[in-house]
Amino acid sequence: MSASALRPGRRWPRYAAGAFALLFLLLIGGVLALRAALESGRFTPRIQAEIENATGYRASIGGIGLALGLIPKLELRDVTLSAPDAPAPGLVAPRLAASISLRSLMSGGMEIPKVEADGLKLNLDPALWALPATERPMRAASPAPPRPPGSMPHIGLVSLRDAHITLASGRDIEIPVLSIRNISAVSASDLAAEWRFKGITFTLAGQAGPLLGGAPGKLPPLGALSLKAGAGDLGWLLPGLRLDGLELIAPPDGEAALTGALTRAGNTARLEANLGAVGKLLYGFTGPLPMEARLTSADASMTLKGALARPLELADGQFDLTVDVPDAAGFSGFPALPPGLRGTVRFEWRDPQNISLPRLQLTSQSLAGTAALTLGLADRPNLSGRIDVSRLDLDALSAAPTPSAARPGQAAPAPVPTDGRVIPDIVLPVALMNALDAELALAFRGVTSSSLPLVAVQTNLRLRNGALTLAPFALTLPAGRLSGQFTVNAAANPAQFALRLRSEGAGLDLAALSGALDGLGLRGRGELAADLRGAGATTRALAASLDGDIGLALVNGRLEQGAAMDALGAVLALLAPNAQRLGAVELRCVALAFGAAQGIAQSRALFMDSAIGPINGQAGINLRDESLNGRLNTNLRILGLGLRAPVNLGGTLAAPRIGVPSAGAIGQTAAGVLADTLTGRVVTDPIGNLLGGAGRNAEADCAEPLRLARLGADGPAPTPRAAPEAGQEAPRPAMPALPAPVQDVLRGLGGILGGGRR
């Protein structure tokens, strides 16, 4: 018998080594088999089903991989997550990977050295995450008991690279890097992140944690946090505005501090703010929380100071804003802050949905006013209250800020080209009307500009579901008072506009409006009436769709040197080239009335009766292209000479043109002048004297045109002519009657020149 057979106990190392080798082979084989099964997609449906049962969303996994080693790595590729009926997935992850320590698993723990996500895209549009009630996952009736810290997993690093988050508003946030180190239930984690929003880079650094093992719904403790924003363009907030930098330092127990700087038009404003101990709010601090912020530029300053009584609910807040802009140097690049502005504003709110400004008072050289407003944000935003402005200089407020020194090589802006039209092409800002409702009492007194020396406006504003009404609308000018109603329906596409306006009392003193009317030269009290409607997104589109009526009536006025006198002089130059320049002309009446249909305005009354005779006619204005056309019939008498002929109108609103009368009209005028010279009397012609000759009743002539110009309303009548005004020619030296042959010659001459025989 052999020795080995006699001592079998010495063979156990060989058996143990063989068993270990067999176990290792089985383990390796199992791992390889698991890897093959994962990569073949055998477990993919089960993993997707587990994700869907846990979340309620539809999951898709393009592939699964397993990298072997002492620390194997599991990788998911092309993962998507979406609501059942969503048009697109809310989450797209080209690559998700996690490594797990086998050693920790064998010892009963779970250590995950690294979790990675590359190219993740998350869309926060609520439509992509809405779940039907039947798809929502079932929640446990009671939460699971907390696990001891030793059994909680430990994650060494969570890394996010090249991620994009799309906000519900459609704005995109680019996240180049986000990392969280040392995630556990026993120690704090280090936070570091970098993201870009609208071209501005933000960085976050700090500590938080432990992030695991805390009570559900309770935030982990935070250490010191630092948030920085780099320089960038803020033109999307305000054209020309630039951020020079911003930094927020929030210690866990102390007061948070915010500093930064903004630049516009070469002027820099610096921000310093004390936000209070905001970090304590995360751990049950209930307030009150005092805050203070100050924005300074040169000698100008804005200070906001107050407190939140219930900061966790953002409720019971009261803040006072103080503004002090002693000269034009302060805030010169920022709008709505005129030099010399001083004021105070009180902000109060009992909850975030009800904000009030019980006291607002501003004073400056160009602006002074008070207001009391209430803003409700529940459901649809609504604004109510009153605004009372006692001084408003529009020219000073609209003046461009003083430009800063030009940088080397910076070219001056190119001049804006013009197209030769009078009506500007301005987009009408009606979108805001669909965003909120309002009930306001408005009073603007002492409004001035270069074209309106002094204006006062008083009205009640009502805005409901995009429909704006200003009624009653009262406009007081140095020339007189206008009243009416203005409406806008911004809910329609395009927006619809309507204006009813009428002068009150004796009308408007046209001399006081001469600046606004560009030196027209009319003197007297004119009655203005308008009833207009239109629709459009721009001023030109609105003009091209205009419907309604507008009229101007003037009784017992006067025409002095100005644009209207120049036009009359041009007419006289056509009829009598050697006629002398006229002085002031007494006007018995002027009646202008136009009716518009789809942007085509036609005259309903175009009549003037003056000391030199009447002018009437017809005119049309195409508001789509601003072209003019028409004809004036004149029956004028100057220095005893009769000037009677039709005159054509043409051109555009920017360049009106008075045309040459026809050859027949020239013959009629020439015959009348010659006969008047030889006989000392005015020859009457039916073409030029459509309303009757000398000695007619001026009141009767003016009545119907004035009624049309007043849009059917009654008004004063012109002073009747002196009894036989035609008899003014009686004192002229009597001349013997011409013999019949001479009269026949004159009539024949008139026919040759186009006057015709009678």
PyMOL commands that set and color helices and strands:
alter all, ss='L'
color gray80, all
select helices_A, chain A and resi 3-6+8-40+44-55+102-106+126-128+133-135+149-151+278-283+311-313+394-398+431-434+510-513+539-544+563-575+663-679+698-709+725-729+740-753
alter helices_A, ss='H'
color red, helices_A
select strands_A, chain A and resi 58-67+73-82+91-99+111-112+114-118+121-123+154-166+172-183+189-197+200-208+222-229+232-233+242-250+256-264+267-276+289-297+300-310+315-325+341-351+354-363+367-376+382-393+437-448+455-464+467-477+480-489+496-503+508-509+522-523+525-535+547-559+585-597+600-610+613-622+627-638+641-651+656-658
alter strands_A, ss='S'
color yellow, strands_A
deselect
rebuild
show_as cartoon
